[in-house]
Amino acid sequence: MNDKLISLISGIIFGFGLVISGMTNPEKVLGFLSITHNWDASLIFVMGGAILVFAPFFFLLKNKEVSALGTKVELPKKQDLDKKLVIGSALFGVGWGLVGLCPGPAIAAIATFDPIVIVFLVSMYAGVIVKKKYN
């Protein structure tokens, strides 16, 4: 199997997981983020389940130089915090908190044709274009 097919299959499984867990529903995500009223803690179990599945594989494979498919594993070397990282993280968090979507779930939710999802994705795409132009 080639890398692109594995990536496609992984993406489809990830998308199904997002839909099943409710992560593509902005109201559910906003309910989780809003701790002041009607807090919905169910997404903690989604994140916890993901960590339980991911952590053992990361621990066992973190020092590998080649993946199971034979491609080179390239982990980021940079570990220090800089202004760009802090500002980018803050913008991501504010966007997630305001809309209830982040890029992965938004792409998975495009099939719902919800106007807020379409506006979010168009805005996200515009941000990527602006970033590339002025970087």
Secondary structure, DSSP 8 states (H G I E B T S, - for coil): --HHHHHHHHHHHHHHHHHHHTTT-HHHHHHHH--SSS--THHHHHHHHHHHHHHHHHHHHTT-SB-TTS-B-------S--HHHHHHHHHHHHHHHHHS--HHHHHHGGGGT-HHHHHHHHHHHHHHHHHHHH-
